[in-house]
Amino acid sequence: MDDQQASKTDHTTTNTDARKTQRFVRRPSGPRLAPDAAERQGRIARLAWAAFGGRDDAVAFLNDHHDGLGGRPIDLAIASETSCAAVEQVIEARGAAR
């Protein structure tokens, strides 16, 4: 086998291997968050975790409807900086009351 044939063989093998691995790449099932929304989501989750002393209480608070806020705190925090600030105030008030 000369160098030119070896080069073609190696290239074909690489392309085949790449296609095999690409088949199993997970793609997001829904829309991705904008960078600013993702930052607010992470920030509010960290604040809730710290204020409520753990994951379970923080997740429950963030995902349950909150009458005073008029929605799920995590959804509101993602929606805008203003509503994120309102969620932060509720979390800080609840954390201070503990």
ChimeraX commands (.cxc) that place a marker at each C-alpha (Angstrom):
marker #1 position 0.00,0.00,0.00 radius 0.5
marker #1 position 1.48,3.35,-0.95 radius 0.5
marker #1 position 1.21,6.59,1.10 radius 0.5
marker #1 position -1.71,7.93,-0.95 radius 0.5
marker #1 position -3.82,4.79,-0.39 radius 0.5
marker #1 position -2.95,4.74,3.31 radius 0.5
marker #1 position -4.02,8.35,3.65 radius 0.5
marker #1 position -7.40,7.61,2.05 radius 0.5
marker #1 position -7.93,4.60,4.30 radius 0.5
marker #1 position -7.09,6.52,7.47 radius 0.5
marker #1 position -9.39,9.39,6.49 radius 0.5
marker #1 position -12.30,7.03,5.77 radius 0.5
marker #1 position -11.87,5.29,9.10 radius 0.5
marker #1 position -11.84,8.61,10.95 radius 0.5
marker #1 position -15.04,9.79,9.24 radius 0.5
marker #1 position -16.79,6.49,10.01 radius 0.5
marker #1 position -15.74,6.65,13.66 radius 0.5
marker #1 position -16.92,10.26,13.93 radius 0.5
marker #1 position -20.34,9.38,12.51 radius 0.5
marker #1 position -20.71,6.51,14.97 radius 0.5
marker #1 position -20.03,8.72,17.98 radius 0.5
marker #1 position -22.22,11.56,16.71 radius 0.5
marker #1 position -25.28,9.34,16.58 radius 0.5
marker #1 position -25.39,9.11,20.36 radius 0.5
marker #1 position -24.93,12.75,21.23 radius 0.5
marker #1 position -27.84,14.01,23.29 radius 0.5
marker #1 position -29.52,17.08,21.95 radius 0.5
marker #1 position -31.50,19.40,24.23 radius 0.5
marker #1 position -35.17,18.48,24.01 radius 0.5
marker #1 position -36.41,22.02,24.59 radius 0.5
marker #1 position -35.32,25.55,23.98 radius 0.5
marker #1 position -32.11,26.70,25.62 radius 0.5
marker #1 position -32.11,29.55,28.08 radius 0.5
marker #1 position -30.57,32.84,27.10 radius 0.5
marker #1 position -27.29,33.46,28.97 radius 0.5
marker #1 position -28.82,36.13,31.22 radius 0.5
marker #1 position -31.79,33.89,32.07 radius 0.5
marker #1 position -29.44,30.97,32.83 radius 0.5
marker #1 position -27.40,33.23,35.12 radius 0.5
marker #1 position -30.56,34.27,37.02 radius 0.5
marker #1 position -31.66,30.63,37.30 radius 0.5
marker #1 position -28.33,29.60,38.80 radius 0.5
marker #1 position -28.19,32.61,41.10 radius 0.5
marker #1 position -31.70,32.07,42.48 radius 0.5
marker #1 position -31.10,28.34,42.93 radius 0.5
marker #1 position -27.89,28.97,44.91 radius 0.5
marker #1 position -29.61,31.59,47.05 radius 0.5
marker #1 position -32.56,29.28,47.80 radius 0.5
marker #1 position -30.22,26.39,48.61 radius 0.5
marker #1 position -28.31,28.53,51.11 radius 0.5
marker #1 position -31.42,30.14,52.65 radius 0.5
marker #1 position -33.38,26.92,53.09 radius 0.5
marker #1 position -30.46,24.83,54.23 radius 0.5
marker #1 position -30.60,22.18,51.55 radius 0.5
marker #1 position -31.74,20.87,48.24 radius 0.5
marker #1 position -35.21,19.48,49.00 radius 0.5
marker #1 position -36.66,22.61,50.58 radius 0.5
marker #1 position -35.06,24.84,47.94 radius 0.5
marker #1 position -36.38,22.75,45.04 radius 0.5
marker #1 position -39.85,22.61,46.58 radius 0.5
marker #1 position -39.93,26.38,47.03 radius 0.5
marker #1 position -38.64,27.14,43.54 radius 0.5
marker #1 position -41.04,24.76,41.78 radius 0.5
marker #1 position -44.27,25.30,43.74 radius 0.5
marker #1 position -46.68,28.11,42.95 radius 0.5
marker #1 position -46.14,31.05,45.30 radius 0.5
marker #1 position -49.30,33.13,45.84 radius 0.5
marker #1 position -47.41,36.26,46.87 radius 0.5
marker #1 position -45.32,36.18,43.71 radius 0.5
marker #1 position -48.11,35.00,41.43 radius 0.5
marker #1 position -46.26,32.03,39.94 radius 0.5
marker #1 position -43.46,29.54,40.32 radius 0.5
marker #1 position -40.40,31.34,41.69 radius 0.5
marker #1 position -37.99,29.64,39.27 radius 0.5
marker #1 position -40.07,30.70,36.25 radius 0.5
marker #1 position -40.32,34.25,37.53 radius 0.5
marker #1 position -36.59,34.45,38.22 radius 0.5
marker #1 position -35.82,33.32,34.67 radius 0.5
marker #1 position -38.30,35.75,33.10 radius 0.5
marker #1 position -36.66,39.05,34.05 radius 0.5
marker #1 position -34.23,40.77,36.39 radius 0.5
marker #1 position -37.12,42.61,38.09 radius 0.5
marker #1 position -39.04,39.43,38.91 radius 0.5
marker #1 position -35.79,37.73,39.92 radius 0.5
marker #1 position -35.24,40.51,42.46 radius 0.5
marker #1 position -38.75,39.91,43.85 radius 0.5
marker #1 position -37.99,36.20,44.26 radius 0.5
marker #1 position -34.69,37.05,45.96 radius 0.5
marker #1 position -36.53,39.25,48.47 radius 0.5
marker #1 position -38.97,36.45,49.34 radius 0.5
marker #1 position -36.14,33.95,49.75 radius 0.5
marker #1 position -34.15,36.32,51.96 radius 0.5
marker #1 position -37.21,37.04,54.10 radius 0.5
marker #1 position -37.98,33.34,54.53 radius 0.5
marker #1 position -34.33,32.55,55.22 radius 0.5
marker #1 position -34.14,35.27,57.88 radius 0.5
marker #1 position -37.29,33.93,59.55 radius 0.5
marker #1 position -35.74,30.48,60.06 radius 0.5
marker link #1:1,2 radius 0.2
marker link #1:2,3 radius 0.2
marker link #1:3,4 radius 0.2
marker link #1:4,5 radius 0.2
marker link #1:5,6 radius 0.2
marker link #1:6,7 radius 0.2
marker link #1:7,8 radius 0.2
marker link #1:8,9 radius 0.2
marker link #1:9,10 radius 0.2
marker link #1:10,11 radius 0.2
marker link #1:11,12 radius 0.2
marker link #1:12,13 radius 0.2
marker link #1:13,14 radius 0.2
marker link #1:14,15 radius 0.2
marker link #1:15,16 radius 0.2
marker link #1:16,17 radius 0.2
marker link #1:17,18 radius 0.2
marker link #1:18,19 radius 0.2
marker link #1:19,20 radius 0.2
marker link #1:20,21 radius 0.2
marker link #1:21,22 radius 0.2
marker link #1:22,23 radius 0.2
marker link #1:23,24 radius 0.2
marker link #1:24,25 radius 0.2
marker link #1:25,26 radius 0.2
marker link #1:26,27 radius 0.2
marker link #1:27,28 radius 0.2
marker link #1:28,29 radius 0.2
marker link #1:29,30 radius 0.2
marker link #1:30,31 radius 0.2
marker link #1:31,32 radius 0.2
marker link #1:32,33 radius 0.2
marker link #1:33,34 radius 0.2
marker link #1:34,35 radius 0.2
marker link #1:35,36 radius 0.2
marker link #1:36,37 radius 0.2
marker link #1:37,38 radius 0.2
marker link #1:38,39 radius 0.2
marker link #1:39,40 radius 0.2
marker link #1:40,41 radius 0.2
marker link #1:41,42 radius 0.2
marker link #1:42,43 radius 0.2
marker link #1:43,44 radius 0.2
marker link #1:44,45 radius 0.2
marker link #1:45,46 radius 0.2
marker link #1:46,47 radius 0.2
marker link #1:47,48 radius 0.2
marker link #1:48,49 radius 0.2
marker link #1:49,50 radius 0.2
marker link #1:50,51 radius 0.2
marker link #1:51,52 radius 0.2
marker link #1:52,53 radius 0.2
marker link #1:53,54 radius 0.2
marker link #1:54,55 radius 0.2
marker link #1:55,56 radius 0.2
marker link #1:56,57 radius 0.2
marker link #1:57,58 radius 0.2
marker link #1:58,59 radius 0.2
marker link #1:59,60 radius 0.2
marker link #1:60,61 radius 0.2
marker link #1:61,62 radius 0.2
marker link #1:62,63 radius 0.2
marker link #1:63,64 radius 0.2
marker link #1:64,65 radius 0.2
marker link #1:65,66 radius 0.2
marker link #1:66,67 radius 0.2
marker link #1:67,68 radius 0.2
marker link #1:68,69 radius 0.2
marker link #1:69,70 radius 0.2
marker link #1:70,71 radius 0.2
marker link #1:71,72 radius 0.2
marker link #1:72,73 radius 0.2
marker link #1:73,74 radius 0.2
marker link #1:74,75 radius 0.2
marker link #1:75,76 radius 0.2
marker link #1:76,77 radius 0.2
marker link #1:77,78 radius 0.2
marker link #1:78,79 radius 0.2
marker link #1:79,80 radius 0.2
marker link #1:80,81 radius 0.2
marker link #1:81,82 radius 0.2
marker link #1:82,83 radius 0.2
marker link #1:83,84 radius 0.2
marker link #1:84,85 radius 0.2
marker link #1:85,86 radius 0.2
marker link #1:86,87 radius 0.2
marker link #1:87,88 radius 0.2
marker link #1:88,89 radius 0.2
marker link #1:89,90 radius 0.2
marker link #1:90,91 radius 0.2
marker link #1:91,92 radius 0.2
marker link #1:92,93 radius 0.2
marker link #1:93,94 radius 0.2
marker link #1:94,95 radius 0.2
marker link #1:95,96 radius 0.2
marker link #1:96,97 radius 0.2
marker link #1:97,98 radius 0.2
view
